[in-house]
Amino acid sequence: MFKNLSLAVTLGLALSVSAAEKNPSGNRYKSIETLAKGLFYLENLYVDPNKVVYEDMVYEAMKGVVTQLDPHTVVMPRRAFKQLTIDTQGKFGGIGIIVSTENKRLIIVRPIEDTPAHKAGIKSGDEIIAIDGVKVEDMKGSQATEMMRGKPDTKINLTIKREKQKEPLEFTIIREIIKVKSVRSEFLGQGILYTRIASFQDNTADEMQGTLTKNKDKIKGIVLDLRDNPGGLLDQAVRITDMFVESGLIVSTVGRTKKDIEREFAHKRGTFSSFPIVTLINGGSASASEIVAGALQDHERSLVMGTTSFGKGSVQTLVSLPDSSGLKITVARYFTPKDRSIQAKGIAPDVYVSAAVDQKPRMKKESDLKGHIKGEDLSDMARDSGIQSEFSQWPYIFRNDRQLQVAYTYLRGWKRIKSKNDIDNKL
């Protein structure tokens, strides 16, 4: 999870550097001089000069330092640093396709709607065999993606192999700015909205706010899918949690000392609190997604379902270096509202549901939400012929999703129990 470098952080770095310059440590500068001299001698005396490129040695020296730290503090070469910046912004120059590598073949998973690739007629299942005349066999997906990205208004030529077509197809496509949506939503039935957050980017909270506002009168329950969400920006995770929690602490981040604490709180204004939520997590849910799941769980605002999350309880800051490379530095640990650290532990679900179809859900906590249903009942209800007929109407990608089926079954049952309680209260 990343923390945007605010003015305060930037000023803090500047002040730290200024203080260091005013009070230099003799031993520290001698150590830097020793390193510089060592690199100088290697560059000028080593028998094979091709192996001692100065810039490479500097990177390797920094890598040697960070490997002694935690695995999330890393040196990032220019290309990797630029790519990470693009990923968190959620927009880039390209043609708008999602690709995967299957048996050394570059397959288009799907074109993103209303992008140049989609408009040009690119289809799911198409195989890319060349980009601008360069064959892509044995090419990694990341390499192909980099080749297809570029400045807007520039051309790219794709050679496509399509099923049932004898000859390859040629497409000339003009790149545009591609805005990647991190939030995808659709109603599953019974007023239950499925909402998938793929990652936490600059625009994620705005997308979520738009979805909730647009559908607020129709929503009877939400399945919030954070499975395989690797995290992203801290502020976006806080804003999304604030949409569902009326008051209280959302997350605490603790820096180098116990005095270096930042706390984020929920606000009642604009809260969507009229419907139940089931949050789905798994071992691929990390960092910012764990903040959301942990906060909703601690506030008893959502039932958390699935399998234990990844367990990344640290916050990173991105720092650019003079040559456009960068450092990703762990600057804090975070804690849930009930002061839980999930570092290397993860968020344990309230209801354990394996992705395997034949495994029954197992209840972890008995009373997180009023009117809860036992895990055994959920499993039996999900096999009911009536609800199975509802599953058959879902988009194909959801029909064999066991965890989603159980989450939907819970919300469907919760709605019935709430209706019965409302009637009982009137009698």
URCORLIN-V53134 format. One record per residue. N is the residue number from 1. D_CENTER is the distance of its C-alpha to the mean C-alpha in whole Angstrom. Layout:
n d_center
N D_CENTER
N D_CENTER
This chain:
n d_center
1 8
2 11
3 14
4 15
5 19
6 21
7 25
8 25
9 23
10 25
11 28
12 28
13 27
14 30
15 32
16 32
17 33
18 36
19 37
20 36
21 39
22 41
23 41
24 41
25 41
26 43
27 42
28 39
29 40
30 42
31 39
32 38
33 41
34 42
35 38
36 39
37 43
38 41
39 39
40 42
41 44
42 42
43 42
44 45
45 47
46 45
47 47
48 44
49 43
50 40
51 38
52 38
53 36
54 36
55 32
56 31
57 33
58 31
59 28
60 29
61 30
62 27
63 25
64 28
65 28
66 24
67 24
68 26
69 23
70 20
71 18
72 15
73 18
74 19
75 21
76 19
77 22
78 22
79 20
80 17
81 17
82 18
83 15
84 12
85 14
86 14
87 10
88 9
89 12
90 11
91 15
92 17
93 21
94 21
95 22
96 19
97 19
98 16
99 18
100 18
101 21
102 23
103 26
104 26
105 26
106 24
107 23
108 21
109 19
110 19
111 20
112 18
113 21
114 23
115 22
116 25
117 24
118 24
119 28
120 29
121 29
122 26
123 26
124 23
125 25
126 27
127 27
128 27
129 30
130 30
131 29
132 31
133 34
134 32
135 32
136 28
137 29
138 28
139 25
140 22
141 19
142 18
143 21
144 22
145 19
146 20
147 24
148 23
149 21
150 24
151 25
152 26
153 29
154 30
155 30
156 29
157 31
158 29
159 32
160 30
161 32
162 32
163 33
164 37
165 37
166 40
167 39
168 36
169 35
170 34
171 32
172 32
173 29
174 29
175 25
176 24
177 21
178 18
179 16
180 13
181 12
182 8
183 11
184 13
185 16
186 19
187 22
188 23
189 26
190 28
191 26
192 23
193 20
194 17
195 14
196 11
197 7
198 5
199 3
200 5
201 8
202 12
203 12
204 10
205 13
206 15
207 14
208 14
209 17
210 19
211 18
212 20
213 23
214 24
215 24
216 25
217 28
218 27
219 24
220 26
221 23
222 19
223 17
224 13
225 11
226 8
227 9
228 7
229 4
230 4
231 4
232 5
233 9
234 11
235 13
236 11
237 10
238 14
239 15
240 13
241 15
242 18
243 18
244 19
245 21
246 24
247 25
248 25
249 22
250 18
251 18
252 20
253 19
254 22
255 23
256 25
257 28
258 28
259 29
260 26
261 24
262 22
263 22
264 20
265 22
266 22
267 24
268 26
269 26
270 24
271 23
272 23
273 24
274 27
275 25
276 23
277 20
278 18
279 15
280 14
281 12
282 13
283 13
284 9
285 8
286 8
287 8
288 7
289 7
290 10
291 12
292 12
293 13
294 15
295 17
296 17
297 19
298 21
299 22
300 23
301 21
302 19
303 20
304 17
305 18
306 17
307 17
308 16
309 13
310 12
311 14
312 12
313 14
314 14
315 14
316 14
317 16
318 16
319 20
320 22
321 25
322 28
323 28
324 24
325 23
326 21
327 20
328 16
329 18
330 17
331 19
332 19
333 18
334 17
335 19
336 18
337 21
338 23
339 23
340 21
341 19
342 17
343 17
344 18
345 19
346 15
347 16
348 19
349 19
350 22
351 22
352 22
353 21
354 21
355 20
356 23
357 25
358 28
359 27
360 28
361 25
362 27
363 27
364 25
365 27
366 30
367 29
368 26
369 27
370 30
371 31
372 29
373 30
374 31
375 28
376 31
377 32
378 29
379 29
380 33
381 32
382 29
383 32
384 34
385 35
386 35
387 31
388 31
389 32
390 30
391 27
392 29
393 28
394 25
395 23
396 24
397 20
398 20
399 24
400 23
401 20
402 22
403 19
404 19
405 23
406 23
407 21
408 23
409 26
410 25
411 25
412 28
413 30
414 29
415 30
416 33
417 34
418 33
419 36
420 38
421 38
422 39
423 42
424 43
425 43
426 45
427 47
